[in-house]
Amino acid sequence: MVISWRAGKSHDAVIRLGRGKQNNALRNRYRQSLCALACLVVLVGAWLQRVGESLAQQAPLSQTVVFGGTGHTWFSQYANPALVGALYQTPDWPLTGYYTPFPGSALPLIPADGIKLFESLKLNPMLGVAQMYTDNVFRTNDNRKSDTFTTFAPGIQAQLPFAGRHLIQMDYRTNIQYYANNPSNNVQDQTASGRVNLDFPGGLKIGVAGEHKLGHDPRGTALDTRNVDINKWEANGAFGHAEYVGAQSSIRMDLRTTNMTYLNNAQGPLQNRLINYAGLTLARDVFPKTALVANVGATQQIYENNKNLSSVIYQASGGVRWSASERTSGQVLAGVQHLQFSNAQVNQPPPLDRFSRTEDSFTNFFIMGNLAWKPTSLLTISLQGYQTVQQTAVLTSLFFVSTGGNLAISQGLTDSATATLNVGIERDKFTSGAGATSSANRTDLLKNVALGIKYRAVKWLGLSAQYIYEDRSSDQVLFEYHANTMMVSAQFVY
C-alpha cells in the first residue's frame, strides 16, 4: 500500500507501508511496540485502579503533571517557547501559540465556541498568516544571508465528548513556509493526530493517542547537518497513559513509541530509528499545598542501521511540587540519568564509520525546576532551570549534556493586549565518536532574547509581533552564529 502527498516542488513526502527488506526489522519492531503499548495501557489502568482503592480519602490532590524521569525529552532548547519560534523560524500564533515542531506533543483543547454539529460535536477551524524576516537564514558564522519568508498555517480541531466526561479529540495542523530568496528552506510540515481520553468516576484516567507528522530539523540546532536543503523527516507515533488521582496520592504511567524516518540528504542510514519510552510518576501530599514526587523512566532508541548508537537512557529522580498560594507555584526534580549503549562496538561501513564510540556508557546528574509567580492579576513571571543528557546522530557526535535556564515574563497591558519577554541561556557540551576531529570536545553557549506583543482584535481574530535575537558561541568556530528575526502575524480561530 502506498499513500502519496505532494505539496509543491520544494517538498515531496511519501508514506510507504512496506519500504523493502532493509526496513522490515524496524517496521516489525514498531508494530510490536504498538501492540505492547495497547495491552500495557489497559493492564496498567486496571492495576492503577486497584492501587488507588487503597489511597487515603481526604482533600483532593492536583493531577500529576510530570512524566517519569525527565519525561519524554527531545532537546533542551525547546524548554524555552521563545527559542522554539526562533530556532524553527516559526511565528508565535496569537491564539494557539507555536506550531508543535517535534513528535509527541499534546495539543491543548481549543476553548472557542466553534461550529456545533449533532449537538455534541464541535469543530474549530483555524488559519494563520505571518510575514517574517531574518538576517541569517542558514544560521552560519560566515556567508550570512538574509531572507523574508511567509508562513501559512491552516488547521482544524474536532472535539466529541461522550458518556459523560470522556472525550475524543482529532487535530490537523500545518506549518507551510515559503522563502523569497532561499527556497531550499521551504517546508510543508503537517501534523495529524487523534486522542481518546477516558475519565472514570473515582479518579482513574486513561488516554491513548496516535500521530503522523511530517517535519524538519531546524537550522542552528544540534540536529542541523548544514546541507543546502533542510533535513526533512516523517514520524509515526502512538502514546498512552493511565493515571489514578486519589485524595492524597497519585500514580501515573506513560508509554510512547515513535518511528522516525528521514526523507532526504542521505540522513536515513544515519538517523532512522525507533524510539520507545516508559515512565512512572508517584506523588504524595505531605502538606495541604505541597507534594513529594518520585519518577523513574527509560528511553530506548533502536537505530535501523547505525547500530553503534542504539541505546537506553535510564532516569530516576525525586523532588517536590508546591502551590503555596494562588500566586506562587513550582516544582523541582533532581536525579540521575544513565546512558547505556545497547550493542558492542562494531566497525561500520562509511558513512556510519564516523560513529565509532569512545565509551559504552555515561552517567549524568540532572535537575529540572520551574517557578511561577503571579504578583498581580496582569503580571506572570516564570523561571525554569535544567540539566539533561541528550543523544544526537549529527556530525559524529554521540551525545551532549545541556545546562541552562529560561525566564519568561507576561504583562497584560489592556484587556486585549499582552506584552511578553523571554530570556534564555544554555551550555551544550558534546561527546564525539572516536577519531572525530571536527566536533571533538565541542562546547557551545546559546543565548536568546525574545520580545513580543499580542493583541486580540475580536473574539476570533488575534494579531502579534515579535523580535528574537539568538547567539551561539563555540570553541569550534564552524558552529558559531548570531541572528535577528522579526515577525508579524494574524490568526483566525473560530
Stockholm file with secondary structure:
# STOCKHOLM 1.0

chainA/1-494         MVISWRAGKSHDAVIRLGRGKQNNALRNRYRQSLCALACLVVLVGAWLQRVGESLAQQAPLSQTVVFGGTGHTWFSQYANPALVGALYQTPDWPLTGYYTPFPGSALPLIPADGIKLFESLKLNPMLGVAQMYTDNVFRTNDNRKSDTFTTFAPGIQAQLPFAGRHLIQMDYRTNIQYYANNPSNNVQDQTASGRVNLDFPGGLKIGVAGEHKLGHDPRGTALDTRNVDINKWEANGAFGHAEYVGAQSSIRMDLRTTNMTYLNNAQGPLQNRLINYAGLTLARDVFPKTALVANVGATQQIYENNKNLSSVIYQASGGVRWSASERTSGQVLAGVQHLQFSNAQVNQPPPLDRFSRTEDSFTNFFIMGNLAWKPTSLLTISLQGYQTVQQTAVLTSLFFVSTGGNLAISQGLTDSATATLNVGIERDKFTSGAGATSSANRTDLLKNVALGIKYRAVKWLGLSAQYIYEDRSSDQVLFEYHANTMMVSAQFVY
#=GR chainA/1-494 SS CEEEEECCTTCEEEEESCCCHHHHHHHHHHHHHHHHHHHHHHHHHHHHHHHHHTSCCSSCCCCCCCCSTTCSCCCGGGGSHHHHHHHTTCCCBTTTBSCCCSTTCCCCCCCSCCEEETTTEEEEEEEEEEEEEESCTTCCSSSCCCEEEEEEEEEEEEEEEETTTEEEEEEEEEEEEEESSCGGGCEEEEEEEEEEEEECTTSEEEEEEEEEEEEECCTTSTTCCCCSSCCEEEEEEEEEEEEEECSSEEEEEEEEEEEEEECSTTCHHHHCEEEEEEEEEEEEEEETTEEEEEEEEEEEEEESSCGGGCEEEEEEEEEEEECCSSSEEEEEEEEEEEEEECSCCCCCCTTGGGGCCSCSEEEEEEEEEEEEECSSSSEEEEEEEEEEEEECCSTTEEEEEEEEEEEEEEEECSSSEEEEEEEEEEEEEEEECTTCCSSTTCEEEEEEEEEEEEEEEETTEEEEEEEEEEEEEESSGGGCEEEEEEEEEEEEEC
#=GC SS_cons         CEEEEECCTTCEEEEESCCCHHHHHHHHHHHHHHHHHHHHHHHHHHHHHHHHHTSCCSSCCCCCCCCSTTCSCCCGGGGSHHHHHHHTTCCCBTTTBSCCCSTTCCCCCCCSCCEEETTTEEEEEEEEEEEEEESCTTCCSSSCCCEEEEEEEEEEEEEEEETTTEEEEEEEEEEEEEESSCGGGCEEEEEEEEEEEEECTTSEEEEEEEEEEEEECCTTSTTCCCCSSCCEEEEEEEEEEEEEECSSEEEEEEEEEEEEEECSTTCHHHHCEEEEEEEEEEEEEEETTEEEEEEEEEEEEEESSCGGGCEEEEEEEEEEEECCSSSEEEEEEEEEEEEEECSCCCCCCTTGGGGCCSCSEEEEEEEEEEEEECSSSSEEEEEEEEEEEEECCSTTEEEEEEEEEEEEEEEECSSSEEEEEEEEEEEEEEEECTTCCSSTTCEEEEEEEEEEEEEEEETTEEEEEEEEEEEEEESSGGGCEEEEEEEEEEEEEC
//
